[in-house]
Amino acid sequence: MTLELLTIPCLADNYAYLWHDTATDTTVAVDVPEAAPLMRVLAERDWQLHHILLTHHHNDHIAGAEALAQATGAKVAGAAADAHRLPPLDHPLRPGEVLPVGVEDVQVLGADGHTLGHIAYYLPDAGLLFSGDSLMSWGCGRLFEGSPAQMHETLARLAALPPETLVCSGHEYTLANGRFALSLEPDHPALLARLAAAEAARREDRPTLPVTLATELATNPFLRSAEPGLRAALGLGEDAQPLEVFTAARTRKDRF
């Protein structure tokens, strides 16, 4: 792989991402909660920023994008459907489109649920998914605008990617999300092991992201809505459908 990926802490618990394609000397930022941390890393690495990809319109993902674009000349890409709530876009994108960036053909995936107009970016060759606040580490985003059905569909779409895909989501929420998962299944061995590993990482001030999709498939309650054990943990009957299970889990998380 010719890409170098960096996870950049921003604000209180956000992450921005930088990837650098060494083959073409192309650098890309995904979401910009604030410009200064990314500018600092770009200067340290002597990288020229070429593209800024935005997942959705929430201020903690875009507040620094215009300043960063003005300072670097980078082109800004985001959802065409959300353009009225995003910084000015050089590349308005629609789900299903492909954006060539360096050696990568970045696939634009619809990711409605957390917001309407949310998109995700998938790099099939590098095996990277930038999911914003849709699929999150050990969780999923709160449904501010979309419906449970929309988020469930989004998560099914992302869950179908190769299990070795590295998920790069927008926040350091792993511990909080893990405690919720264990509140449903307190004796689940995979959940306990993941929580211990996450606690160790945070004690050392290491990000818990990116994380493999395989790990999410094994431990994330919002990706396990077809599993009888989770259905039972939520007090639902055997005839409960996956969307009902997902909706019950999301409602429980909102109250957690």
Secondary structure, 3 states (H helix, E strand, C coil): CCEEEEEEEECCCEEEEEEEECCCCEEEEECCCCHHHHHHHHHHHCCCEEEEECCCCCHHHHCCHHHHHHHHCCEEEEEHHHHHHCCCCCEEECCCCEEEECCEEEEEEECCCCCCCCEEEEECCCCEEEEECCEECCEECCCCCCCHHHHHHHHHHHHCCCCCCEEEECECCHHHHHHHHHHHCCCCHHHHHHHHHHHHHHHCCCCCCCEEHHHHHHHCHHHCCCCHHHHHHCCCCCCCCHHHHHHHHHHHHHHC
